[in-house]
Amino acid sequence: MSFYKERILPHLVHLSMRQETFAVYRGRVVPAARGRVLEVGIGSGLNLGFYGEQVKQVIGLEPSAKLLSMAREAADGLRGRAELVEGSAEAIPLDDESINTVVTTWTLCSIPDVARALAEMRRVLRRHGTLLFVEHGRSPDPGVQRWQDRLTPLWKHIGGGCHLNRPVRELIEQAGFRVERIDTGYMKGPKPMTFMYEGAARRV
């Protein structure tokens, strides 16, 4: 792993994701989690303060050891209900149908094999379990799409594998989920980077 990805990128990710704009999305989505929760791509733990008492356990999965170490301090607020695991979303180290809720926030963009990762999320969810998500991805506007396609090859290199042009709803539905609620639209900022998908889906 390069020095940039191991030492610099985790701090850049943490600083960029601390913006108040992102906290508004977290506050709408994360509190809906119930039971035993798997958060895929927990990063530095910025979602942990949004989980309510209805959550029995949060298992935070993260491939970056540095980000995981940053999440440990945030995990203290859950009073022993958080378990942090270093690992890949493409091979989730949990049993089938062992999770009530999966949470992803700005995660699907950077997973190398996103279809496999979503299949793994579906595998570990209990029947009728819920996937809660906030993701940025492909815009419906052709002009913005063209810019997303042009920028993604470069953006992946500087953004830790982040794709600007993934069709989030389509990917979720192709993985065997039924989208029950979704809100889309642009967040403040450059349009190629800020088209948001926010919602909930059920395993079917």
DOFI-241937 format. One line per 3 residues: their letters; for each residue x, y, z of N, C-alpha, C, O. Coordinates in steps of 0.05 Angstrom, whole numbers, plus 5000, padded with zeros to 4 digits. Layout:
% residues N
A	X:Y:Z:X:Y:Z:X:Y:Z:X:Y:Z | ... $
This chain:
% residues 204
MSF	5017:4976:5000:5000:5000:5000:5018:5025:5000:5038:5026:5014 | 5011:5045:4984:5027:5069:4982:5025:5086:5007:5006:5083:5023 | 5045:5103:5011:5046:5121:5034:5021:5139:5034:5009:5144:5055 $
YKE	5013:5148:5010:4990:5166:5008:4965:5152:5017:4950:5163:5033 | 4960:5127:5008:4935:5113:5015:4935:5105:5045:4914:5104:5058 | 4959:5098:5055:4960:5088:5083:4960:5110:5103:4948:5107:5125 $
RIL	4974:5133:5098:4979:5153:5118:4963:5179:5113:4954:5192:5132 | 4961:5187:5088:4949:5213:5082:4919:5211:5076:4903:5227:5087 | 4911:5192:5059:4884:5190:5050:4864:5187:5074:4843:5200:5073 $
PHL	4870:5170:5094:4851:5167:5116:4845:5194:5130:4822:5198:5138 | 4865:5211:5133:4860:5237:5146:4843:5255:5128:4826:5270:5137 | 4849:5254:5102:4833:5270:5083:4804:5261:5083:4786:5278:5082 $
VHL	4800:5235:5083:4772:5224:5084:4758:5233:5109:4735:5243:5108 | 4772:5231:5132:4759:5239:5157:4752:5269:5157:4730:5276:5165 | 4770:5286:5148:4765:5315:5148:4743:5322:5129:4726:5339:5135 $
SMR	4742:5310:5105:4722:5317:5085:4694:5307:5094:4674:5321:5089 | 4693:5284:5107:4667:5273:5115:4656:5285:5141:4633:5279:5149 | 4671:5302:5154:4661:5315:5178:4643:5339:5173:4633:5352:5191 $
QET	4640:5347:5147:4624:5370:5140:4596:5368:5151:4584:5347:5152 | 4585:5391:5160:4558:5392:5171:4537:5382:5151:4517:5371:5159 | 4542:5387:5125:4523:5378:5105:4519:5348:5106:4497:5339:5103 $
FAV	4541:5333:5110:4539:5304:5111:4524:5296:5137:4509:5276:5137 | 4528:5311:5158:4515:5303:5184:4485:5304:5181:4471:5289:5194 | 4474:5322:5165:4445:5324:5160:4435:5298:5148:4414:5287:5157 $
YRG	4449:5287:5128:4442:5261:5117:4443:5239:5137:4425:5222:5140 | 4465:5239:5152:4469:5218:5173:4445:5218:5193:4435:5197:5200 | 4438:5242:5201:4416:5245:5220:4389:5236:5210:4372:5229:5227 $
RVV	4385:5235:5184:4360:5225:5173:4360:5195:5169:4339:5183:5171 | 4383:5183:5164:4384:5155:5156:4392:5136:5179:4379:5116:5184 | 4414:5142:5192:4426:5124:5211:4407:5117:5235:4406:5094:5243 $
PAA	4392:5136:5246:4375:5130:5269:4353:5109:5263:4341:5098:5282 | 4348:5103:5238:4328:5082:5231:4339:5054:5235:4323:5035:5232 | 4364:5051:5240:4376:5024:5244:4364:5011:5269:4358:5024:5289 $
RGR	4361:4984:5267:4350:4969:5289:4366:4943:5293:4378:4932:5275 | 4365:4933:5318:4376:4906:5324:4406:4904:5321:4421:4922:5330 | 4414:4883:5308:4443:4878:5303:4450:4891:5276:4439:4884:5256 $
VLE	4468:4910:5277:4474:4927:5254:4502:4922:5243:4521:4919:5258 | 4504:4920:5217:4530:4920:5203:4533:4946:5189:4517:4953:5171 | 4553:4962:5196:4560:4986:5180:4583:4979:5162:4605:4974:5172 $
VGI	4579:4980:5137:4600:4974:5117:4615:5000:5110:4603:5019:5101 | 4641:4999:5114:4657:5023:5110:4653:5044:5132:4645:5066:5127 | 4658:5035:5156:4652:5052:5180:4671:5076:5181:4665:5096:5194 $
GSG	4693:5074:5166:4712:5097:5165:4722:5105:5193:4730:5087:5209 | 4721:5131:5199:4731:5140:5225:4709:5141:5246:4712:5152:5268 | 4686:5129:5240:4664:5126:5260:4645:5150:5262:4633:5153:5283 $
LNL	4643:5165:5241:4626:5189:5243:4596:5183:5246:4581:5201:5254 | 4588:5159:5239:4559:5152:5243:4553:5143:5271:4529:5142:5278 | 4572:5136:5286:4567:5122:5311:4550:5138:5331:4535:5126:5346 $
GFY	4553:5164:5331:4537:5180:5349:4507:5182:5341:4492:5194:5357 | 4500:5171:5318:4472:5173:5309:4456:5148:5314:4432:5148:5309 | 4468:5127:5325:4453:5102:5331:4438:5105:5357:4449:5115:5377 $
GEQ	4413:5096:5357:4396:5099:5381:4397:5074:5398:4411:5055:5393 | 4381:5075:5419:4379:5053:5438:4367:5027:5426:4371:5005:5437 | 4353:5030:5404:4341:5006:5391:4362:4989:5377:4355:4967:5368 $
VKQ	4387:4998:5377:4409:4983:5365:4422:4967:5387:4432:4978:5406 | 4423:4940:5383:4435:4923:5403:4465:4921:5400:4480:4920:5420 | 4474:4921:5375:4503:4919:5369:4508:4932:5342:4492:4929:5323 $
VIG	4531:4945:5340:4541:4955:5314:4567:4942:5308:4586:4944:5323 | 4568:4928:5285:4593:4916:5276:4603:4934:5253:4590:4937:5232 | 4625:4947:5257:4636:4966:5238:4658:4952:5221:4678:4945:5232 $
LEP	4653:4950:5196:4672:4936:5177:4687:4958:5162:4675:4976:5151 | 4714:4956:5161:4730:4976:5148:4756:4964:5138:4770:4951:5154 | 4764:4968:5113:4789:4957:5103:4814:4973:5112:4836:4962:5111 $
SAK	4810:4998:5119:4833:5015:5127:4839:5012:5157:4822:5020:5173 | 4863:5002:5164:4870:5000:5192:4872:5027:5205:4865:5030:5229 | 4881:5047:5191:4884:5074:5202:4857:5086:5209:4853:5096:5230 $
LLS	4837:5084:5190:4811:5094:5196:4798:5079:5218:4783:5091:5235 | 4802:5053:5219:4791:5037:5241:4801:5046:5268:4787:5046:5288 | 4827:5052:5269:4838:5061:5294:4826:5088:5302:4823:5094:5326 $
MAR	4820:5105:5283:4807:5131:5288:4778:5127:5298:4768:5143:5313 | 4765:5105:5290:4738:5100:5298:4736:5090:5327:4714:5092:5339 | 4757:5080:5338:4755:5068:5365:4746:5089:5386:4731:5082:5404 $
EAA	4756:5113:5384:4748:5134:5403:4718:5139:5401:4704:5142:5421 | 4708:5141:5376:4679:5146:5372:4662:5123:5383:4640:5127:5392 | 4673:5099:5382:4659:5075:5391:4654:5074:5421:4637:5060:5430 $
DGL	4670:5090:5436:4666:5090:5465:4638:5099:5473:4628:5091:5494 | 4626:5116:5457:4600:5127:5464:4578:5106:5463:4556:5111:5473 | 4583:5083:5450:4562:5062:5448:4563:5042:5472:4549:5022:5472 $
RGR	4580:5048:5491:4581:5032:5516:4582:5002:5511:4566:4987:5521 | 4602:4994:5495:4606:4965:5491:4589:4953:5469:4591:4929:5465 | 4572:4968:5456:4555:4957:5435:4568:4957:5408:4556:4949:5388 $
AEL	4593:4967:5405:4606:4969:5379:4629:4949:5378:4645:4946:5396 | 4631:4936:5355:4654:4918:5349:4665:4927:5322:4651:4928:5302 | 4691:4933:5322:4704:4942:5298:4721:4920:5285:4736:4906:5299 $
VEG	4717:4915:5259:4729:4893:5245:4743:4903:5220:4731:4917:5204 | 4769:4896:5218:4783:4902:5193:4777:4881:5172:4783:4857:5177 | 4766:4889:5150:4759:4869:5130:4747:4882:5105:4743:4907:5104 $
SAE	4741:4865:5086:4731:4874:5060:4701:4869:5057:4691:4849:5067 | 4687:4888:5044:4659:4884:5039:4653:4862:5020:4631:4852:5019 | 4673:4855:5004:4669:4833:4984:4670:4805:4998:4663:4785:4985 $
AIP	4678:4804:5023:4680:4779:5037:4673:4785:5067:4691:4785:5083 | 4648:4790:5073:4641:4798:5100:4643:4775:5119:4631:4754:5114 | 4658:4777:5141:4664:4755:5158:4641:4750:5179:4646:4750:5203 $
LDD	4617:4747:5169:4593:4742:5186:4577:4719:5174:4578:4713:5151 | 4561:4707:5192:4544:4685:5183:4520:4695:5166:4513:4718:5167 | 4509:4677:5150:4485:4683:5135:4462:4691:5154:4459:4680:5175 $
ESI	4447:4711:5145:4422:4720:5159:4427:4725:5189:4412:4716:5206 | 4449:4739:5194:4456:4745:5222:4453:4775:5229:4459:4783:5252 | 4444:4791:5211:4443:4820:5214:4414:4830:5209:4401:4821:5190 $
NTV	4405:4849:5225:4379:4862:5221:4380:4886:5202:4362:4890:5185 | 4402:4901:5204:4404:4926:5187:4433:4928:5177:4452:4925:5192 | 4435:4935:5152:4461:4942:5140:4460:4972:5134:4441:4982:5123 $
VTT	4481:4986:5141:4483:5015:5137:4507:5020:5119:4530:5011:5124 | 4503:5036:5097:4525:5045:5081:4522:5075:5077:4501:5084:5069 | 4543:5090:5082:4543:5119:5077:4568:5127:5061:4590:5125:5072 $
WTL	4564:5135:5037:4587:5143:5020:4608:5122:5019:4632:5127:5023 | 4599:5097:5014:4616:5074:5014:4616:5059:4988:4637:5050:4979 | 4593:5056:4975:4591:5040:4951:4608:5050:4928:4616:5036:4910 $
CSI	4615:5076:4929:4630:5088:4907:4659:5077:4906:4671:5077:4885 | 4669:5068:4928:4698:5061:4929:4704:5031:4932:4727:5024:4933 | 4683:5015:4934:4688:4986:4936:4695:4975:4908:4680:4979:4889 $
PDV	4718:4961:4905:4726:4951:4879:4705:4935:4864:4698:4940:4841 | 4694:4914:4878:4674:4897:4866:4647:4902:4880:4640:4888:4899 | 4634:4923:4872:4610:4932:4887:4587:4912:4885:4572:4909:4904 $
ARA	4584:4899:4862:4563:4879:4859:4567:4856:4879:4548:4847:4892 | 4592:4847:4881:4597:4825:4901:4592:4834:4929:4582:4819:4946 | 4600:4859:4935:4596:4870:4962:4567:4871:4969:4559:4864:4992 $
LAE	4550:4881:4951:4521:4882:4956:4509:4854:4959:4491:4850:4975 | 4519:4835:4944:4510:4807:4947:4517:4797:4975:4502:4782:4987 | 4541:4804:4985:4549:4797:5012:4531:4810:5033:4523:4798:5053 $
MRR	4524:4835:5029:4506:4849:5047:4479:4835:5048:4467:4832:5070 | 4469:4827:5025:4444:4813:5024:4446:4786:5038:4427:4778:5052 | 4468:4772:5035:4472:4746:5048:4471:4748:5078:4458:4731:5091 $
VLR	4483:4768:5090:4484:4770:5119:4458:4781:5131:4454:4779:5155 | 4442:4794:5115:4417:4805:5125:4396:4783:5130:4394:4764:5115 | 4382:4786:5152:4359:4767:5157:4337:4773:5137:4336:4794:5125 $
RHG	4319:4753:5135:4297:4756:5116:4281:4782:5123:4274:4786:5146 | 4276:4798:5103:4263:4824:5105:4280:4844:5121:4270:4864:5130 | 4306:4839:5123:4324:4858:5135:4327:4883:5118:4319:4883:5094 $
TLL	4337:4904:5130:4337:4931:5116:4366:4940:5110:4384:4937:5126 | 4369:4951:5086:4393:4965:5078:4387:4994:5078:4369:5004:5064 | 4401:5010:5095:4398:5039:5096:4423:5051:5082:4445:5042:5087 $
FVE	4418:5070:5065:4441:5080:5049:4439:5110:5044:4417:5122:5041 | 4462:5122:5044:4466:5149:5032:4491:5147:5015:4513:5141:5025 | 4488:5152:4989:4510:5148:4971:4510:5170:4949:4488:5181:4943 $
HGR	4533:5177:4939:4533:5194:4916:4538:5177:4891:4550:5155:4893 | 4528:5186:4868:4531:5169:4844:4522:5182:4819:4523:5207:4817 | 4514:5166:4800:4508:5175:4773:4484:5194:4773:4463:5187:4783 $
SPD	4488:5216:4760:4467:5236:4757:4448:5227:4734:4456:5213:4716 | 4423:5236:4735:4405:5231:4713:4409:5250:4689:4397:5246:4668 | 4425:5271:4693:4429:5291:4673:4451:5283:4654:4474:5280:4663 $
PGV	4446:5281:4628:4466:5272:4609:4492:5288:4609:4514:5277:4607 | 4489:5314:4611:4513:5331:4612:4531:5325:4636:4555:5324:4634 | 4518:5322:4659:4533:5315:4683:4545:5287:4681:4568:5283:4690 $
QRW	4530:5269:4670:4540:5241:4666:4566:5241:4650:4585:5227:4657 | 4567:5258:4629:4591:5258:4613:4615:5268:4629:4637:5257:4626 | 4611:5288:4646:4633:5297:4663:4640:5276:4684:4664:5272:4689 $
QDR	4620:5262:4695:4626:5241:4714:4643:5219:4701:4662:5209:4713 | 4637:5211:4676:4652:5191:4662:4680:5200:4656:4699:5184:4657 | 4683:5226:4649:4710:5236:4643:4727:5238:4668:4751:5232:4667 $
LTP	4715:5246:4690:4731:5252:4714:4737:5227:4730:4757:5226:4745 | 4720:5206:4728:4724:5183:4746:4751:5170:4744:4762:5163:4766 | 4763:5165:4721:4790:5152:4721:4811:5167:4738:4827:5154:4752 $
LWK	4811:5193:4736:4830:5209:4753:4821:5210:4782:4837:5207:4800 | 4795:5214:4786:4784:5216:4813:4789:5191:4830:4795:5192:4854 | 4788:5167:4816:4794:5142:4831:4822:5142:4843:4826:5132:4865 $
HIG	4841:5154:4829:4869:5153:4838:4873:5171:4862:4888:5164:4881 | 4859:5194:4863:4864:5213:4885:4843:5209:4907:4848:5218:4930 | 4821:5194:4902:4800:5191:4921:4797:5163:4933:4775:5156:4941 $
GGC	4818:5148:4933:4817:5121:4945:4798:5102:4931:4785:5086:4943 | 4797:5104:4904:4780:5085:4888:4752:5095:4884:4735:5080:4874 | 4746:5120:4892:4719:5131:4890:4711:5135:4861:4725:5147:4845 $
HLN	4687:5123:4854:4675:5127:4827:4653:5148:4830:4637:5148:4848 | 4652:5166:4811:4632:5187:4810:4607:5178:4796:4586:5190:4798 | 4608:5156:4781:4588:5150:4761:4573:5123:4766:4562:5112:4747 $
RPV	4573:5113:4790:4559:5088:4795:4529:5093:4798:4520:5110:4813 | 4512:5077:4784:4483:5080:4786:4472:5066:4811:4466:5042:4810 | 4471:5080:4833:4467:5067:4859:4441:5051:4861:4441:5028:4869 $
REL	4419:5063:4853:4393:5049:4855:4394:5023:4839:4386:5002:4848 | 4404:5025:4815:4405:5002:4797:4422:4980:4809:4415:4956:4808 | 4445:4987:4821:4463:4967:4833:4449:4953:4857:4451:4929:4860 $
IEQ	4435:4969:4873:4421:4957:4896:4400:4938:4887:4397:4916:4899 | 4384:4946:4867:4362:4928:4858:4373:4903:4845:4361:4882:4848 | 4394:4906:4830:4406:4882:4816:4417:4862:4836:4419:4838:4830 $
AGF	4423:4871:4861:4434:4853:4881:4412:4839:4897:4419:4823:4915 | 4387:4843:4890:4365:4828:4903:4352:4843:4926:4342:4831:4945 | 4352:4870:4924:4338:4887:4943:4314:4901:4929:4315:4906:4905 $
RVE	4293:4906:4945:4271:4922:4936:4273:4950:4949:4272:4952:4974 | 4277:4971:4933:4279:4998:4944:4252:5007:4954:4233:5008:4938 | 4249:5013:4979:4224:5021:4991:4221:5051:4994:4199:5062:4994 $
RID	4244:5064:4996:4243:5094:4998:4269:5104:4986:4291:5093:4992 | 4267:5125:4970:4292:5137:4959:4286:5166:4953:4266:5173:4942 | 4305:5182:4961:4305:5211:4954:4331:5216:4939:4353:5207:4947 $
TGY	4330:5231:4918:4354:5237:4902:4355:5267:4897:4335:5281:4898 | 4379:5277:4892:4382:5305:4885:4411:5314:4891:4427:5299:4902 | 4417:5338:4882:4444:5348:4885:4448:5361:4913:4431:5376:4922 $
MKG	4470:5354:4925:4480:5368:4948:4495:5393:4939:4501:5395:4915 | 4501:5411:4956:4518:5434:4949:4545:5425:4939:4557:5406:4950 | 4555:5438:4918:4581:5431:4907:4580:5425:4878:4558:5427:4865 $
PKP	4602:5417:4866:4603:5411:4837:4585:5387:4831:4586:5367:4844 | 4568:5391:4810:4548:5370:4804:4559:5343:4799:4547:5323:4807 | 4583:5339:4786:4592:5312:4781:4598:5296:4807:4599:5272:4807 $
MTF	4603:5311:4829:4610:5298:4855:4587:5297:4875:4590:5285:4896 | 4564:5309:4868:4545:5314:4890:4516:5304:4885:4498:5313:4898 | 4512:5285:4866:4485:5274:4863:4481:5252:4883:4496:5232:4883 $
MYE	4462:5255:4901:4458:5238:4924:4434:5219:4921:4413:5227:4910 | 4438:5195:4932:4417:5175:4935:4414:5169:4965:4433:5162:4977 | 4390:5173:4975:4385:5169:5004:4360:5152:5008:4339:5160:4997 $
GAA	4362:5130:5022:4338:5115:5025:4341:5089:5040:4360:5085:5056 | 4322:5071:5035:4321:5045:5049:4312:5024:5029:4295:5029:5012 | 4322:5000:5032:4315:4977:5015:4313:4952:5032:4325:4950:5053 $
RRV	4296:4934:5023:4292:4908:5037:4304:4886:5021:4304:4886:4997 | 4314:4866:5036:4322:4841:5023:4297:4827:5013:4278:4823:5028 | 4298:4818:4988:4275:4802:4977:4285:4776:4965:4270:4760:4955 $
